[in-house]
Amino acid sequence: MPTVAILGSGAWGTTLAVLLTNKGLPVTLWEHDARRAREMRTTRENRDLLPGVALPTELMITAELAVALASAEIVIFVVPSQHMRLNARAAAPFIASNALVITASKGFEQHTLARMTQVLSDELPAGPRDRLAVLSGPNLAREIVEGKPAASVIASTHPLTAQLAQTCLTTANLRVYTSSDVIGTELGGALKNIIAIAIGASDGLGFGDNAKASLMTRGLAEIVRLAIAEGGQPLTLAGLAGLGDLIATCSSRLSRNYSLGYELTTTGKPLAELLAGRHSVTEGVLTADSALRIAAKHAIEMPITRILARLFEGEDARTLVAALMQRDPRPEQDRLPQ
């Protein structure tokens, strides 16, 4: 029975900790803030992000990386993408040479445009660096921690790593599939957050289900274009890490990205004010900027993402929608990058 360390006590990190502890695995959850770690140990609850969810008494919670990583055979990073490098660098000296490392974080490092597995590969020693995997899929934390059924994908370039991670992460209500397409899995998970903000904004404007379906479909086309250009596989984007995650994130008020888009077009508040009032990171905001910069390298169009970036800058939403609708006519099917 492998010992698990989960680094990051956001909603998804806490959910994974609860699932794996209830499965019978020895799990330690690391929270970087000592005060919050003490509070969670005392109340057995993550009051900010998963209020009402009881944390198992067997779950160990600490603010000490050395304690969290002691004897850990599986290490799961669930930290915001912009803090991944700092946390990986701090954790590296304490990670066992034979540990399997998983990232469950979605996004790009903004200044390098690196994916999370690339950041970990940069910072981890040779052993764990050779046993990297990424977890992604339609995984709204609140539903899963409440025991509702869901599925996910664990991707690694090493089949045995993917299989070991699959065995660890599969629970009674979370079915985990394996994949060898790390790039497609990471890009699908990151880029769908952009489209979810756009869907929330559309719903806030009262545009209805036709607009939502159109945005999701054309948003998926943008995701596929960029993922293929970066080396991902088209079928991955038709699966759980692509279409599945897109549907869940665009359809649920539980989604941080959807709710941000909705608030942008219903409250009249600027983006900075909305973000300042949130307990957790809304990854789609920075991801939109990163995606446009990656797209520029490949000369790829991402019209929905570009319009959304202008909305973030405070431009009028209805004027932006009109500009999107009046783009030059084109075929529906894209010519895929060679």
Beta strands, then each sheet from edge to edge (+ up, - down):
strand 1: 4-7
strand 2: 27-30
strand 3: 45-46
strand 4: 50-54
strand 5: 60-62
strand 6: 74-77
strand 7: 100-103
strand 8: 108-109
strand 9: 114-115
strand 10: 132-136
strand 11: 150-155
strand 12: 174-179
sheet 1: 5+ 2+ 1+ 6+ 7+ 10+ 11- 12-
sheet 2: 3+ 4-
sheet 3: 8+ 9-
end
